[in-house]
């Protein structure tokens, strides 16, 4: 595919296949995402439909990982760039040879020499334009190749048979300039996808597996969960796993942003794509292939870059009718003015490429740049929506705070066995993912009995049966609702969170916990305020603890004692008031609010359901990434608009100018090449984006 018209044709072809519900084609990545009914159509049918429409397509083998697929894509892009560079160089050399004959243009030998040069350039350097134009014609469609083929073909035939001044030099230079533009554009495109390529290169191609008492080197695609894998010093980890032997430090900076190597010992987790720095490690693979953390990040980034931002829709509508309209304008120009060069210039100067690249190039560059900072956008729409946000709402535990609260004290009920109460409470909490629950388990530091009939009560607590005893732990009002007789509420230290405990329906004590504000929380809040955004905090904690943390973070708007439904209701209320809010959270309690917010932003360390509900995932647990994501989104949308404006204005000015005879075909070719190149180059500014 070379232009927006090609993209529109392939998308239309796929959408027309019975059973296809939705099809999206990406011009820059040369891929398609299709949602279809498996009962009506198969992937092989989709490939056949695309191939029948004049384009080549294939399905990646199921065993091929995303990293391997991306590496193949990068190799193909590099090979295409080199082919274009060679063809452009030959065409330019032929153009120079043609221009060198100008002092002898009246000599009889110059005409066959120019014809030979033109045929060489058209048949070899520019062959792609004619073969693709013919394929488009066979399928009753038209694209950029149609315009170039029509313009140069008509000029060549006119020069061949007309007694008037020939245009052989124009034919050669039109193809040379278009190929030069394509070459520069291909180079710029490769730069926009450098982030994806860098991630793909993290996955090693082979791994050393312990089999039959020795090390066997196998392709990574042949790894299975449960395999014992060896990582020598200087080698990359091939899969996610648990260390079973050895000690070393591992560089995880490309995945987590942590600059210092992390020490690993038996029992430690390792992630695929990270670098083993020192000692020999043996680890048991727990996730391989498409299930690793690296593949998940690659998939998120690939999906985001393949998606379309809503702002692209107008360009798609124009691209669908652009080429036929241009051909009609060229014909009309010839009939009105009688100027053949003017008609050719119209065909050549028209540029559907710039319209097709205007938004995807910016999305590709922005999502790639964001990924380098540890920010993963789900799609182009999330990027566009984030740029319109005027309020940011933070969850407290695990988002504004470190998410590693510690039990400061356990205050048992009069007459209660404190050690037994803590043991039973920890037994229930071991089944929960909530940071407060994990703090209780750490505080117990005991072998714990199993819990049965465990039930999490999101935003309120948890309950279960341990050794035939009913244990309920959570908020004070939860226990009160269950009829537990409670002592009067006492004033606690600022910032302390309470977990109330009941065993067999009787009050057994209260845990006092405290968490630490993230080091960059206040800085992030201040940056958001400087950007003109409102900032609020939601939490299930009691008012005193919530206010204490909010004061440290510099947040004035606080909603305390809020259940998951209350967080959702708060976001819905903001929507009704016309406020575009982003919700930043990390856990299960945040999932409904994350899904309902204008943009949901999940911290990567949070529960999987939170990431699944979010539009943006922060791979690194750093709150400064929130204002960074907002600034990048605003810049990206501004560049999308600039690109679209340039693409439309260029065509609105250049096509009438060419039709009026103010632009010769050679200049038209140069202008057309520069228009699409300028769009990609402007988008590349995002790849160099740095916060002030």
N, C-alpha and C positions, 0 to 999 in steps of 0.2 A: 504494500500500500504506500502511495506517495502523497496523497492529499486528502482533504476532507471529503471530496466526492467519492474516492475509493472507500473510505471508511463508511460513508453513508450507504454505499452499494452493498458492502459485505454485511452491514447491520440489517439492511432491508432484506437481504437474501436469507439470513438466519431467522429473522422474525417471521418470515413467510412460511417456514417449515412447520407443518402441522404438529402440534404438541409443544411448540416453543412458547413459553410464557413471557420471557424477557431476554433480550440480547443486548450486550454492550460491547462495542469494539474500540480498542485503544490504538490510535494511530502511531504513537511513539513506541509503545512496547510491542506492537504487532501481535497482540493477542486478543482473544474474545472470551467474555464471560457469559454463559448461557444458562438460564433457568428453564428446565424442560420437564415434561411428563414422561417418565421412563416407560410408561405403558404404551406410549404412542410413537416415540422416537428414540433412537440410540445415538451415542456420541459418533459412531461411524457414519450415521446418516447426516449429521451436521457437517462432518469433514467433507463428505461427498458433495453436499450442497455448495459449500464454499469453493471446492475444486471445480465444480461445474460452472461456477460463475466467473471463472477466469483467474482465480487466485490459488496459490498453493497453500495448503494447511496440513497440519498433522496433530495427533494427540500424543502428549508425552507418555512414555511407558509408565504404568502404575508404580513400578519399582524405582523410578527415578525421583530423587528428592528434589525439593524446590531449589536447594543450593546448586545441585548438579545441573538442573534445568536452566538456572540463571547463568551459570558458567558457560553452558552451550550457547545461550542467547548472546552473551558478551563476545564469545568467539565469532559467532555469525556476524554480529555488528562490526567487529574489527575487520573481518574479511570483506564485508560489503564496503566499508570505508576505504580500504586499500584498493578495491576494484574501481570505485568511483574516482579516487585520486589519480589512478593510472589513466583512466579514460578521459578525465578532464585535462590531464597534462598532454595527452596525444592530440585532443581536439584543439587546445590552445596552440600547440606547435603547428598544427595544420593551418590554423588561423593566421599565425605569423608568416607561414610559407605563402599563404594566399596574398597577404598584404605586401609581401616582398615583390610580387609581380606587378604592382601598380605602375611603376615607371614604364613598363612594356605592355600596358593593357591593350594597345592597338595591334600588338603582334599576334600572328595566327596561332602560335603555340600556347598562348596563355589560357585560351578557352578550354582545350582538353585537360590542361593541368589543373584548372579550377574544378572542372567536372570530376576528375579523379580524386582530388582532395575532398570534395563534397561527398562523393560516394563512400570514401573511406570513413569519414566522420559519421555519416548517417548509418552505414551498414555495420560498423563495429562500435565506435564510441557511443553513438546515440541509439543503438539497436533497441534498447529497452523501451524507449518511448513508442516505437512503432509496434513492437510485439504486444505491449500492454494496451495500446490504443486499439489494436485489432481485436484483442480478447474482450475489451469493453464493448466494442461495436457488435461483436457476435452475441453479446448478452444484452444488447439494446440499452446500453448506458454510456456515460461519458465521464472523463475525469481530466486531471491536469495533463496526462500523457496525450489525451485526445487533442487538446489545444496545441501542444508542442508539435505533435505529429502533423496536424492540419496546417499549422503555420509554416513549418519548414518544408513539408511535402509540397504544399502549394507554391512556395517560393522556388523550390528546385524545379518543379515542372514548368512554371512560368519562365524561369531563366533558360530552360532547355529548349523550349519551343517558341518563345517570343523573340521578335527581332529587336525589341527594345533593350534597355540596359539590364544586364543580368544581376541576380542577387545571390550568387554563389557564396560570396564572402559573408553575407548576412546569414545564410543557412549554417555555415561553419561556426560563426561566432555566437549565434543563438544557442546552438547545442553546447558549445564550449562554456558559455556563461551559465547556462542552466545546470550543467554538470558540475561546474565549479561551486555554484550555490548549493547543490545537493551534497557535495563533498564537505563543505564547511558546516552545513546543517547537520550532517551525520556525525561530524566531530563534536559539535556542540551537544547533540543528543546524547552521545556517550558520556559527556561530562555530567549531564543532568542525572544520569542513573548511576553515578559512581558510588553512592551510599549503598544501593542494593548490591552492586558488584562486590564492594568491600565486605559486606556481610556474608555473601555467598562464598567468598574465598576463605572464610574462617573454618568451614567444614572440611576436614581432611578427606582425601579420596580413598585412603586405605586405613585399616586398623589392625593392630596386633592382638590376636585372640589366643588365649590359653586353651589348647586342645591336645589331648593325649600326652600330657606332660611337657609339651613344648609350645613355643610361640609360632603361630601361623598368621601370615599377613593375608588379609582378605579385603575385598572392596567393602566400603562402608555400607553399601546397599544390602550386603549379606549378613549384617549384624542382626542378632535377635535379642530380645529382652532376656536377661538371665545370663548372657555370655560374660565370661571374665575377660576383661580387656586390659592390655598393658599400655601405659603411656610413659615413654622414656623422656628424660630431660630434653626440652626444646621441641617436643612434639605436641600437637594439639589433641585435646580430648575429643574422641570420636562420637560419643553419645552421652546423654545424661545418665548418671549412675551414682552408686555409693561406694566409697573407698573401702576395700577389704584388706589391703596390705600396702605398707609403705607410708612415707611421709614426704611432703613436698610443699612448695608454695605455688599457687596457680594465678596467672594473670587473667582477671575477669573484666578488664577495663572496657573491652569492646561491647560487652553485654550489660554491665552494671554501671560503668563510669567510675568505679573505684580505682584510683590510680595505683595503689599499692597492692602487691600480690597478697593473696589470702592463703593462710596456712591450712593445709589439708592433712588429715590423719584418718585412720580407720573409723568409719561411721560418718565421715564428712560427705556432703553432696558435691558432685562436680557436674558442670554443664558442658554439653557439646560445643565445640568451637573455641573454648578457652585454652590458654597456653600453659602447659606444665613447665615450670621454670627450672626446677632443681632436681629433686630425687625421682626415683622410679615409683610409679603408682600402679597398683592393680585395682580395678574397680569393676563392680557388677553392673552391667547396663540395665537401667530401669525404663528408659524411653529411647527408642531408636527411630531412624527415618523421619517421617513427618510428625512424630510425636514429641520431638525434642523442643526445648525452649528456643533454640536458635531458629528452628523451622517455623515455630509459632510467630516469632518476630518477623521472619522473612515473609510469611503468609500475610500478616497484617500489612506490612509495607507494600507488598506486591498488589494486594487487593486495593489499597488506597491509591496507588499509582495507576491502576487500571480503571478506576472509577471515574465518573464524570461529575463535575460540579454543575449545579443547576444553571449557572451563568452560561454554560456551553450550549444550552438548548437553542438559543436564537441563532448561533453560528451554524448549528446542524441543519436548521430549517432553511437557511440561505444556501448552504452547500448543496442541498438536494436538488436545487434548480439552477445553480450558478452556471455550470458549463453550457447547457442549452441556451441560456439567455445570452451568454458571451458570444456564442457562435452566431446567434441571430443579430446581435449588434454589429459583429464583423461583416456579415453579409449586407446588412442595411448600410453600413458605412461605404462599402464598395459600390453599391448601387446608386447611392446619393452623390458621392464625391468622385467616383471612378478611379480612386487611388488604391492601387493594389498594395503598396507598402503600408498604407494606413490600416487596411483590413488585416494584414499579417501582424502588425504591431498590436492590434486589439487582441488577437488570439494569444499572442505571446505574453503581453503585459498582465493579462488577467491572472490572478493568483488565488486559487482556492486553498493553497497550502497554508498561507498565513492564518486563515480563519480556522482551519483544522488544528493548527498547532497552538493557537493563542492561549487556550485554557489548559489543555493537557500538559504542555511544556512547563507551565507555572506550577501545576499540581505535582508533576514529577520532581521538579527542582525543590519545591517547598517541603514535600513529604520526605525527600531524601535528606535535606538539610536538617529537618526536625529529628529524623532517626539518628543522625550523628550526635544529637544532644540528648538522646534517650526519650524522645517524644514520638509516639506512634499514632497517626491519624487513621481512623477506620476507613474513611473515604474522602473524596473531594468535597462532598456536601458538608461534612463535619468541619472542614477547613473554612468553607464559606460561612457557615453558621457561627463558628467561633469568632469570626471577624465582626459580627454584629452584636456580640454580648455586651451588656451594660451593667451586669452584676455578677459577682462570684460568691457562691455559698459553699463554705467549708464544713465538712464533718469534723468532729474534734478528735476522738480516739483513733490513733493510727494514721491520722491525716495531718492535723495541725501538731499533734503530739507524736512522739517517737513510736507509739504503738507497742511499747514494752513497759507497761505499768508494773509496779512492784507493790507487794502487800507491805504496808507500813506497820500494821498491827491487826491482830484478831482479838476482838472483845467478846469473850464468851458470855452467854446468859448465866445468871446466878445458878450455881449448882450443875452446870453443864460440863462435860469432859471436853476440854478444849482440843486436845490432841485427836480424840475420836471425831469430833465435829469437823475439824480441818480435813481429816482423812476421808470422811464420807463426802464432804463438799468437793474435794479434789477429784474423787472418783467419778462424780457426775460431770465435772467440768473438763475432764480429759477427753470427752467426746465432742467438745465444742472448739470452734476455730477462733472465737472472740479473744482479743488480747487480754481482757480482764480474766477470762477463764484460764488462759495459759499462765497468768500471774499466780492464780490460786494453786495451780498444779505445781509450779516451780516452788512456791512457798511451802507446800507439803513435803516435798523432797522425800517421798516414801514410796515403796511398792504399793500400787493401788489395786483394789479389787475391781472386777468388771462391773459395768453398769448395764442394766436391762431397762427396756421401755424408755430409753432416753428421748426427751423431747425438747428441742430448742424453742424458746419463746422470743422471737426476734425483737430486740429493743427492750426486753423486759427481764429475761433470765433463762433458766433451764431447770428441768426436773427429770428425775429418774429413780429407779429402785436399785439400791445397793445392799446386798446381804439382807434382803427382805425388809429393808427400811426405806420409807418414802422420803426423798430429799428434794427440797425446793430451795433454789438460790436465785437472787436477783434484786430487783428494785423493792423498796419498802412498800409501795402501793400494791405490788403483785402479791406479797404475803398478806397484806391487809385484805385484799379481795378474796383470798382463800380462807379467811376467817382466823388467821393466826393472830394471837394476842401479842401485841408489840409494846415495848417500853416507850416512853416519850422520846421524841426526836431531840437529840442534843446538838449543840453547835460544834462543828468540826473545824479543823484547820483549813485555811483557804486552799482550794485546789484538790482536796481529797474527795475521792469517789467511794460510795458505800455499796457493799454487796451484802444483803441481808440473807440469813440462813435459817431455814426451818427443817426440822427432822421429825417425821411422823406427826406433822401438824403443830408442832410446838416450836417456839422461837429458840434457836440454839446459839445465836451470836451474830456479829456483824464484822465483815472484813473492811478495813480502811486501806484504800489503794491510792497511789499518786503516780502520775505520768509526767514526763519531761517534754516541754515545748521543743519542737524541732529548731535547730540552730538558725535556719534561714527563714523561719516562719514570719517574723516581724518584718524582715527585709522584703519578703514576697508581698505581704499585705501593703507595705508602703509603696512598692512599685505599682501595684494595682490601683491604689488611690491616685498616684500621679498620672495614671492613664485615664483618670476620670471615672473609675468604676466604683460602684458600691460594693462593700464586702460585709458578709454576714457569717455567723457560725450557728450550726444546728448540732444539738447533742441530746442524748437521753439522760445525761447527768443532771443532778439537782442544780438549782440555780446558783448556790455559792461556789461550787466547784467549777461550773461553767463560766461564771463571771471572772473568776481568778485567772483562768487560762486565757480568756478573751482579752483581759487587760494586758497580759504579757505580750499577746500577739498584736495589740493595737486595734482590736475590733470592737466597735460600739454596738452593732446590731447582733443580739444573741437571742436564740430560741432554745430554752433549756427544758429538760423533762419531756422531750419529744420522742414518741414511738415511731417506728418505720412508717406507719400510716400518716402520722403527723408531719414527717419530713416530706412525704409525697403531697400532703395537703398544702404545705407551705409553698412548694414549688408550683402547684396548680394555682394557688392564690396569686403568686407573682405573674403567672401567665395571663390570668384574667385582668390583671392591672396593666398589662402590656409591657411587662418587664421581661427582657431576654436574659435569662439567668443560666450560668454554668454551675453545675454541682460537682464538687471535688470530694471524693470519698474513697474508702478502701475495703469495705466489708460487706457482708450479706445484708446488714441493716440498711445499707445505702442503695441497694440495687433498684428498688422501685423509684426512688428519687432520681438516681442516675439516668434511668430509662426515660423518665418524664421530663427532665430538664431540657432546656434549649440545646445544651451540650453537656454530656456526662464525661467527667474526667476521672479515671481510676488510677490509683497508685498500684504499681505492679506487684508489690508485696502483699496486696490484699487478696481476698477470696476470689476464686475463678469466676463466680457469678457476677461479681462487681465488674471485672474486666469485660465480661460478656455483655453487660448492660451499657457499656460506655462507648462514647464516640472517640475519645482520646485516651491512650494508655501512657502513663509515665513509667518507663522502665526503671528509672532511678528514683529512689525515694527522696526527691529534692523538691521542695515547694517553689523554689525559684524558677522551676520549669513551667509553672502555670503562667506567670506574666510573659515568659519567653515564648510560649505557645501562642498566646494572644497577640503579641507583637508580630510574630511570624505570619499568623493568619491574616492580620490586617495588611501587612506588606504584600502577601501573596495575592489577595483579592484586588489590591490596588494595581498590581502588575497584570493580573488577568484583564482588568478593565482597560489598562493602557494598551495591551496587546490587541484586544478586540477593536478598540478605537482605531489603532493604527491599521489593522487589517481592513476595516471597512472604509476608512478615509482614503487609504491607498487606492483601493479599487474604484471608489467614487470619483477620485481625481484623475487617476491614470487612464482608465478606460475611455472616458470622453476625450481626454487629451490625445490619445492614440487615434481614436475615431476621427478627430478633426485634423489629423495629419501633423500634429506637433511633436511626434515621437517616432523615430525610425526603429525598425525591428531590432537592431542590435542593442540600442539603448533600452528598448522594452525588455529584452532578455536580461540585461544587467539589473534593471529595476525589479523585475519579478524575482530574481534570485536574492537580491538584497532584502526584499520585503519579508520573506519567510525566515531568512537568516536573522533579521533584526528582532523578530518575535522570540526566537530561541535564545538569542544573546541577551535580550532584556530579561528573559526568565532566569538565565544563569546568574543574574544578580542575587537571586534568592539563595543560590548555593554558597555565596560568600557572605550571607547575612550574619551580622554580629549585633548583639544588643548594645545600645549606647551605654 
